[in-house]
């Protein structure tokens, strides 16, 4: 599922509330996509992270539009 919308409308807050409701920190992964020194991370960087945490049942990715070639 993707949550998208205008800035400052509560998307991150909604994800945080959902993670609290799930209440399964052992199987929950939260990734905040931030800028690297070149200005962006590539999709393969995200793929590598997801492979490392393959046992997670719930994956929340915040600010994914900062990932190059996301769409």
Biotite code that builds the C-alpha atoms (Angstrom):
import biotite.structure as struc

atoms = struc.array([
    struc.Atom([0.000, 0.000, 0.000], chain_id="A", res_id=1, res_name="UNK", atom_name="CA", element="C"),
    struc.Atom([1.239, 3.500, -0.744], chain_id="A", res_id=2, res_name="UNK", atom_name="CA", element="C"),
    struc.Atom([0.204, 6.620, 1.082], chain_id="A", res_id=3, res_name="UNK", atom_name="CA", element="C"),
    struc.Atom([0.768, 9.772, -0.886], chain_id="A", res_id=4, res_name="UNK", atom_name="CA", element="C"),
    struc.Atom([-0.389, 13.349, -0.703], chain_id="A", res_id=5, res_name="UNK", atom_name="CA", element="C"),
    struc.Atom([0.573, 16.904, -0.069], chain_id="A", res_id=6, res_name="UNK", atom_name="CA", element="C"),
    struc.Atom([3.372, 17.784, 2.325], chain_id="A", res_id=7, res_name="UNK", atom_name="CA", element="C"),
    struc.Atom([2.588, 18.142, 6.020], chain_id="A", res_id=8, res_name="UNK", atom_name="CA", element="C"),
    struc.Atom([-0.747, 16.302, 5.856], chain_id="A", res_id=9, res_name="UNK", atom_name="CA", element="C"),
    struc.Atom([0.038, 13.488, 8.327], chain_id="A", res_id=10, res_name="UNK", atom_name="CA", element="C"),
    struc.Atom([1.320, 10.632, 6.172], chain_id="A", res_id=11, res_name="UNK", atom_name="CA", element="C"),
    struc.Atom([4.270, 9.885, 8.468], chain_id="A", res_id=12, res_name="UNK", atom_name="CA", element="C"),
    struc.Atom([2.061, 10.201, 11.534], chain_id="A", res_id=13, res_name="UNK", atom_name="CA", element="C"),
    struc.Atom([-0.351, 7.689, 9.997], chain_id="A", res_id=14, res_name="UNK", atom_name="CA", element="C"),
    struc.Atom([2.506, 5.227, 9.416], chain_id="A", res_id=15, res_name="UNK", atom_name="CA", element="C"),
    struc.Atom([3.744, 5.676, 12.984], chain_id="A", res_id=16, res_name="UNK", atom_name="CA", element="C"),
    struc.Atom([0.252, 5.045, 14.353], chain_id="A", res_id=17, res_name="UNK", atom_name="CA", element="C"),
    struc.Atom([-0.080, 1.903, 12.240], chain_id="A", res_id=18, res_name="UNK", atom_name="CA", element="C"),
    struc.Atom([3.276, 0.590, 13.488], chain_id="A", res_id=19, res_name="UNK", atom_name="CA", element="C"),
    struc.Atom([2.091, 1.124, 17.077], chain_id="A", res_id=20, res_name="UNK", atom_name="CA", element="C"),
    struc.Atom([-1.201, -0.657, 16.327], chain_id="A", res_id=21, res_name="UNK", atom_name="CA", element="C"),
    struc.Atom([0.599, -3.623, 14.743], chain_id="A", res_id=22, res_name="UNK", atom_name="CA", element="C"),
    struc.Atom([2.794, -3.850, 17.852], chain_id="A", res_id=23, res_name="UNK", atom_name="CA", element="C"),
    struc.Atom([5.230, -6.349, 16.356], chain_id="A", res_id=24, res_name="UNK", atom_name="CA", element="C"),
    struc.Atom([8.615, -4.585, 16.481], chain_id="A", res_id=25, res_name="UNK", atom_name="CA", element="C"),
    struc.Atom([10.517, -7.804, 15.842], chain_id="A", res_id=26, res_name="UNK", atom_name="CA", element="C"),
    struc.Atom([8.932, -8.136, 12.387], chain_id="A", res_id=27, res_name="UNK", atom_name="CA", element="C"),
    struc.Atom([8.507, -4.447, 11.512], chain_id="A", res_id=28, res_name="UNK", atom_name="CA", element="C"),
    struc.Atom([10.980, -2.427, 9.456], chain_id="A", res_id=29, res_name="UNK", atom_name="CA", element="C"),
    struc.Atom([10.854, 1.361, 9.155], chain_id="A", res_id=30, res_name="UNK", atom_name="CA", element="C"),
    struc.Atom([13.069, 3.005, 6.535], chain_id="A", res_id=31, res_name="UNK", atom_name="CA", element="C"),
    struc.Atom([13.442, 6.761, 6.232], chain_id="A", res_id=32, res_name="UNK", atom_name="CA", element="C"),
    struc.Atom([14.886, 7.600, 2.835], chain_id="A", res_id=33, res_name="UNK", atom_name="CA", element="C"),
    struc.Atom([17.211, 10.543, 3.270], chain_id="A", res_id=34, res_name="UNK", atom_name="CA", element="C"),
    struc.Atom([19.579, 12.243, 0.901], chain_id="A", res_id=35, res_name="UNK", atom_name="CA", element="C"),
    struc.Atom([23.150, 11.075, 0.522], chain_id="A", res_id=36, res_name="UNK", atom_name="CA", element="C"),
    struc.Atom([25.966, 13.431, -0.441], chain_id="A", res_id=37, res_name="UNK", atom_name="CA", element="C"),
    struc.Atom([25.108, 13.121, -4.142], chain_id="A", res_id=38, res_name="UNK", atom_name="CA", element="C"),
    struc.Atom([21.485, 14.050, -3.409], chain_id="A", res_id=39, res_name="UNK", atom_name="CA", element="C"),
    struc.Atom([19.699, 10.716, -3.713], chain_id="A", res_id=40, res_name="UNK", atom_name="CA", element="C"),
    struc.Atom([19.857, 6.989, -3.131], chain_id="A", res_id=41, res_name="UNK", atom_name="CA", element="C"),
    struc.Atom([19.246, 4.505, -5.897], chain_id="A", res_id=42, res_name="UNK", atom_name="CA", element="C"),
    struc.Atom([16.629, 1.796, -5.986], chain_id="A", res_id=43, res_name="UNK", atom_name="CA", element="C"),
    struc.Atom([19.328, -0.898, -5.651], chain_id="A", res_id=44, res_name="UNK", atom_name="CA", element="C"),
    struc.Atom([20.324, 0.582, -2.259], chain_id="A", res_id=45, res_name="UNK", atom_name="CA", element="C"),
    struc.Atom([16.777, 0.080, -1.035], chain_id="A", res_id=46, res_name="UNK", atom_name="CA", element="C"),
    struc.Atom([16.736, -3.423, -2.513], chain_id="A", res_id=47, res_name="UNK", atom_name="CA", element="C"),
    struc.Atom([19.901, -4.310, -0.574], chain_id="A", res_id=48, res_name="UNK", atom_name="CA", element="C"),
    struc.Atom([18.321, -3.136, 2.684], chain_id="A", res_id=49, res_name="UNK", atom_name="CA", element="C"),
    struc.Atom([15.173, -5.153, 2.039], chain_id="A", res_id=50, res_name="UNK", atom_name="CA", element="C"),
    struc.Atom([17.234, -8.287, 1.318], chain_id="A", res_id=51, res_name="UNK", atom_name="CA", element="C"),
    struc.Atom([19.035, -7.848, 4.631], chain_id="A", res_id=52, res_name="UNK", atom_name="CA", element="C"),
    struc.Atom([15.744, -7.717, 6.550], chain_id="A", res_id=53, res_name="UNK", atom_name="CA", element="C"),
    struc.Atom([13.861, -10.361, 4.575], chain_id="A", res_id=54, res_name="UNK", atom_name="CA", element="C"),
    struc.Atom([12.126, -11.781, 7.681], chain_id="A", res_id=55, res_name="UNK", atom_name="CA", element="C"),
    struc.Atom([10.135, -8.594, 8.267], chain_id="A", res_id=56, res_name="UNK", atom_name="CA", element="C"),
    struc.Atom([6.392, -8.915, 7.824], chain_id="A", res_id=57, res_name="UNK", atom_name="CA", element="C"),
    struc.Atom([5.682, -5.179, 7.849], chain_id="A", res_id=58, res_name="UNK", atom_name="CA", element="C"),
    struc.Atom([7.782, -2.680, 5.929], chain_id="A", res_id=59, res_name="UNK", atom_name="CA", element="C"),
    struc.Atom([7.206, 1.055, 6.129], chain_id="A", res_id=60, res_name="UNK", atom_name="CA", element="C"),
    struc.Atom([9.200, 3.298, 3.796], chain_id="A", res_id=61, res_name="UNK", atom_name="CA", element="C"),
    struc.Atom([9.014, 7.025, 4.443], chain_id="A", res_id=62, res_name="UNK", atom_name="CA", element="C"),
    struc.Atom([10.009, 9.660, 1.865], chain_id="A", res_id=63, res_name="UNK", atom_name="CA", element="C"),
    struc.Atom([10.434, 7.055, -0.881], chain_id="A", res_id=64, res_name="UNK", atom_name="CA", element="C"),
    struc.Atom([10.181, 9.730, -3.570], chain_id="A", res_id=65, res_name="UNK", atom_name="CA", element="C"),
    struc.Atom([13.769, 10.663, -2.621], chain_id="A", res_id=66, res_name="UNK", atom_name="CA", element="C"),
    struc.Atom([14.874, 7.353, -4.168], chain_id="A", res_id=67, res_name="UNK", atom_name="CA", element="C"),
    struc.Atom([16.139, 7.773, -7.703], chain_id="A", res_id=68, res_name="UNK", atom_name="CA", element="C"),
    struc.Atom([14.067, 5.904, -10.326], chain_id="A", res_id=69, res_name="UNK", atom_name="CA", element="C"),
    struc.Atom([11.332, 5.153, -7.792], chain_id="A", res_id=70, res_name="UNK", atom_name="CA", element="C"),
    struc.Atom([8.501, 5.472, -10.278], chain_id="A", res_id=71, res_name="UNK", atom_name="CA", element="C"),
])
